[in-house]
Amino acid sequence: MIVVVRGGIFRNGGQLNENVDNFTDEQVKALRSIQEHVIRALQIPDVRIVVDVVTTVPNAVHILSSIFDTTNIRVRHAPKRTQTRSLLSTLRFVRHCFSNASSCLIVRGDLMFLRDIPPLMYDSVLQMPWQISPEFGDRTSLGNMRVADTFMYTRDLLVLYEMLSVRPDDMSLHSIADIHTVDLFVSDASYDSDSSKQPNPYYRIVNRKKASPIIVSLFHVANSRRTKAILGHIVVGTTLCRFGHPWMLLPTVMHLLFKHPLMLWGIVSDIRVSEVRQPSVIIFNHTVPRGRFPYQDGFVLLDAARHVYEVTGIRSCVIVDKNATHHHRSLYPHYLIPIKGNNGRVRASIEAIRQGYNVIIFVVNPHVQRFGGTGVYHIINESRAPSQMWLMRYERHKAIVETLGETPSVDTCDSPEEYVRSLARHYSTFTGYEYDVGFEKAM
């Protein structure tokens, strides 16, 4: 196994910036994170290391050799004309260092790894990080998946070299699935490659300022298929309105309600919750009276679920009203799935946790008598998943979600009913409301 650290380091600026003469401690820490979370994490005793980087920082070779146990270090002062040609050059250097090179894990040198690299598929010809998220274009012009390109694995370096040599000037690594089957390190989540535009739980690119939320939002609007769908609804719906079919605008209205909800009230969300490190039960409180701002709590929930997904890669399920008719799966984003129905919501929630999802449940509502039931107790008790209490509250133009802490242990309560009452009392301490929790068979 050969680990290759490559690309521009000591960079400064945005995605296309070629300034590689900006020494920072952050870049040195990033290189050390590769040593810790990539090379050591492989736990392969005979791993060999090749470093092929672009920088004009003085003493770069000394810095690199102090971090990586190798003499196979090449420092270039200028990048190649294209990303693919640069990678081809790196592969030739690897073959120069090790003529029998075959299995290679190739990692960009400007990545600050936050955790161990995901597991390798050692029999894969080409393994890439993940599919790019829909907001930034998840499909190529040929309809194949667009993939992140910040690290990759191949069991056959020569096959990869021949693959890239076909179109070295006009092919992006993001579109490599157009010419070869691609396996993914992470198959159940999607992010952009650029962590400044969209965070991911595995790394961040160093020396790169976080993109302005306004710019990122505009990019989303300009780039996503969702925009085309909305525009299509508006054009078709407006046309049909002229012929007596105004109901055709309903898909557009629902799309805006569930995909961009808080903008309807001019509210911004402020998510202050603890990191959800593994599939968990997340307990929420209802706040806003029904009929005043319909479904506003649910819209804040969407933002909280998106935050969890962007930070950890863990998707969530939410338990919704058993008699609800408007909670159709297609109306929800891909990171939040409704659990509904008259029967079996507890069992479905336990199964969702076992499959790697969070489960979100509202347990108190100050404006509904006999709200809820004991389902939350049974979900936690049977799944033995960790759980957190999150508080939702509103300020003037802000919806705040913050962690109240871990929930009481189900093992210390005399009954399911007492457990739910203890949750309600805890929420009352922070909200000032009294909660009427009912124990009819509501789950």
N, C-alpha and C positions, 0 to 999 in steps of 0.2 A: 504494500500500500504506500502510495506517495501522496503527501499533502502539499499542495501548491498554493503559496500565498502570492497574490499578484495584483497588478493594477496600480493606478495612481494613489500615492499616499502623501501625507502632509499637504493635502489639498485645502483650498479655502474658497468657499463660495458654493454656488448652486450646482445643479445637475450637470451642466455642460461646461463648467469652468475648468480650465486646464492649468490653473496656477498650482504648481506642486512644490512651492518653495516657502511653505508656511509652517515652521516648526511649532508644534504644540504638544504639551504633555498628554492631551486627550488622545492624540494619534498614537503615542507610545502605549497608553493604556489599552487602546483598541488592539494593537498588535499582541499585547500580553493576554488579552481576552481570547484571542485566537489560539494561543498556546494552551490556555486553560480549558476553554469550552469546546474546542475543536480537536486539537491534537491529543491532549490528555484524555478527553472524553471518549475517544475511539478505543482506548485501552488495548492498543495493538503494540506489542513490545518492539517490533522491528520496523515501525513506521519511518519512512524517509521523508525529508523535508526539502523542498525547493522554493526559493524566494526569487520572484521576478517582478520588480516594481519600477515605477516611474516617479522620480523625484529629483529635485536639484538641491535638496537640503545637504549641507556639508556633513561628512562623517556618517552618512546614511548606512553604509556597510557596517561600520562599527556598532551602530544602534541595533541593526537587525541581527548581527551575530551575537550580541549580548542577550537577545531574547530567544532566538531559535538556534537549536543545536545542529547547525549545518554549515558547510563551507560552500554549498551550492547557491550562491547569492549573485544575482545580476541586477544592477541598477542602471536603468536607462534614463536619459534626461528629457526625452520628448516622446509623446505617445505616437502610435501608428495612426494611419489615416482613418481607419474604422475600428470599431470595437472587435469585430470578428477577426480582422487582420492582427490586432494586438494579441488576441487569444491564440491564434495560429502560431505567432512568434513564440509565445510562452510554451506551447506544446513542443515546438522544435527544441527549445532550450531544455525542457524536461528530458527529451530523448537524447540530447547531448550529454546530460548528466548521468542518465541511466538508460543504456541502450535497450534494455529489456523491459522498460516501463510499460505497464498495462493498466492496473487499477489506479485511478487518480481521483482525489477529492480536491477541487479547485475552489479557492475562497478569495474574495476581494479583501485587500489589505486595509481598507478604511472602514471595516465593520467593527463596531463595539458589540460583542456578543453579550447578551443579558442572561443567557442560560445555555445549557449544552445543545449542540446542534442536534436536530432530529435524527432518528435512526436511518442508517444507510441501507439501501437494498443492494446487497453486494453482487447480485446477478444482473443488475440493471445496466443496459448499454448507455442510458442517459437518464439521470435523475436530477430534476430541477426543484427549487424550493417549494413553490405553490403557484396556483393559478392567480393571476392578477384580478383584483376585485372588480365587480361590474362598474363601479363609479369611474374607473380609469381605463375601461375597455378590456373586457375579459375574453374577447374573441379576435382572431386574426381576420384579414380580409377573405381568407378561404374558409372561415368558419371553425377553425381549430382553436384550442385554448391558447391564450397569451399567458406566458409564465414569467415569474420573477427570474432574474439572471445573476443574482449576487453571489451565489455559490452553486456548485454542481458536482455530480459524481458520475464517473464512467468506469466500467470494468474493462473497457477496451479503448485505450488512448488512440490507437491507429484508426479505428472506426470513427471516433469523434473528429479526428483531424480530417479524414476524407469527407465527412459530412459537412464540415465548415468550409472546406476548400471549394465546394460547388458554387457558392455565391458569397465571396468574401467582402464584396463592396456594397451590396444592397440588401443584405439580410440582417435583421436585428435578432439578437439572441432571444428577445421576447417572443419571436415568431418561429422558434426552432421546431415547434410541433408541426409546422407545415412540411417539414422534410423528414421527420423521424418520430417514432412513438416516444412519448415522454412519460416517465414515472415521476411522482411527486414525493418530496419529503413530508409535506403536510397536505393531505387530501381533503380534510374536512373544514378548511378555512381558506380565506383568500384575502390578500392585502396587495397594495402596490409595492414595487421594489423599493421605492424611495421613502424611507421612514420619516422624512420631513413633511411629506404630503399625507401619509397615512401610517400611524404607528403599527408595529407588529410586536409580538411577544419575544422574538428571538434576537433581534439586533437593532441598532440604530446606526446610521451613517454619521461619522464624526465630522466635526468642522463644517457642518451644514446647518444653517439657520432654518428653523421651522417655517414652513410656508405660511403666508398670511391666510387666515381662515376665509377671507373674502376671495382671494385668488383661487384657493382650493375649491371653494364653492362654485365659482364661475367655471373652473375647469370641469367640475362634475357636470354642471349644466350643459356645457358645450360638448362634452365627450360621451355622455351616457346614452344608452338606448332608451332609458326611461324618458329622457327629454323628447326623443322622437315619438315615443308612444303618446305622451301628453299632447304634443303638437298635433299628432294625427287625430287624437280624440277631439281636440278643439276644432280642427278644420272640418272633419266629418260631421261632428255634432252640430256645429254652427250651420253647416249646409243643410242638414236634415231638419234643423229648427225652422228653416224657411218653409219646409213642407209639412210642418205640424208634428215633428217628432222631437221635442225638447228633451225627452228622457234620455236621448243618446249622449247628453253631456254628463250623465251620472258617473261613468267611469273616470272622467277627468276629475270631478269633484272628490270622489272617493280616493283617487290616487293622491291628490294633494293632502287630504285629511290624514291619511295613514303614512305617507312617505315624508311629508314636510309639515308636521302637525303644528308645532309651537308658533310658527310664523303667523298663524291665523289670529293670534292674540298679542303678537309683538313681544313674546316672552322668550328669554334665553334660559337655557338650563345650566346649572352649576352642579356638577357631579363630584362629590367629595368622599366617595366610598372607599373602603379598604379593598385591597386587591383580592379577587376571588381566585385562589391558586388551584382549585380543583372543583369538579362539579359539586354544587352546593344547593341548599334550600335557602332562598332569599325571601324574607318576610317583609311585607310592605303594609303601610296604613293608607286608607282612603282619606281624602281631605275635603274636596270641593263638593258642595251639594249638587246632586243631579238636577239638571234644568238650568243651572246658572251658567256654567261653561261646560257643555256636554263633553264627556270623555276626556277632559283635560288631564286627569290623573293618568289615564292610559297613555296619552301622548308623552307625558314625562317619563313614564315607564319605557317607552320606545327608546328615548334618548339614553336612559340608564342601561338598557340592554345592549344598545350599540356601543356604549362606552366599554362595557365589560368585554364585548367581542373584540373590539379594536385593541384593547390592552392585553388580553389573555388568549384570544382565539377560541374561547368557549362560547358556544351558542346557548340560548336559553329557551325554556318553555314557560308559558304563563297559564295558570288556571283561570278560566273565564266563567261567566255565569252559565249555569247548566241549561238554561232555557234561551240563551242568546241565539239570535238568528243572523246577526251581522258580523260574527267573528269568523268569516270565511278565510281559509288558509292563504288564498291568493292575495288577500289584502294586507298581509303581514310581510315585513322584510325577511330576508333569508336567515337573519340571526335570531329571530323570535318566532316561536311556533305556539299557537293556542292549543290548550287541552280543554276540551269541552265535552258535553254529553250528559245524559241523565245518570249514567252509571259508569263506574270504573275509573273515575278521575284520579283517585288515590293510587290505584294499581298502575295506571298509565304514567303517573308522575314518578313512581318508584322505578319503573322501567326506563323512563327518560334519563334519570340520574345514572343508572347502570350503563346506559349507552353514551354517557359523557356530556349530558346537558345539565345546565342549572335548571332549577324549578322555582318559579316566582309565584308567590301567593299573597293576596291581600287578606288580612285576618281581622281587621277592625274598620268600621265605618261609623262615624259619629252621627250620620243622618239616616241610618237604616236600622230599624229594630230587629233584634234577633238575627244579626248579620253573621254569616259564616257557619262554622261548625268545628269539628275536631279533626278534620282531615289533615291539618298541618302536623298534628301530633303523630298520626299514624304514618305519614310520609317519612318524618325524621326517625321515628322509632324503628321502622322496618328497613329503611335504606341505610341507616347509620351514617348518612352524609353529614358533613359539617353544615352549619347554618349560621346566618347572620340576620340581624334586624336592621332594616334600613328605614329611615324617617324621611318622608316627603313633606315639604312645607313650601309656602310661597312668600316672597317679598314683593315689592312693588312691580318690578318688571323681570322677576327672576324666579325660576323654579329650582329649589335646592333639594338635593338628595344626599344624605349623609348617613354614615354608619353609627348605629347605637351600640354596637358590640355583638358578641355572640349571644345566642339565645340561651335561656335556662336549659339545663339538662333534662331530657325526658325521664331520666332514671330517678330524679329527685322529686317528681310530682306524683301525688297519690292517684290521679286519674287523668284521662285526656281532657276532661272539662276543666280541671284545675290548671292544667298546663296552659290552655288557651286563656283562661282568666289571668294568669301571671303575665302573659304577653300583653294583654289589654291594659293591665295596671302599669306595666313598664311604659307603654306608649302614652298613657294618661299623664305620667310624670313630665313628659316633654311637650305635650300638646294642650293640656288643660281640659281635654274632653273626657266625658264619661262614655264608656262603650257598652252597648247591650249586645253581648255575644250569645247567640242561640245555639242550641245543641240538637236541633232536629236533624234528621238525616239529610244534610245538604250537600254532602260530597259523594 
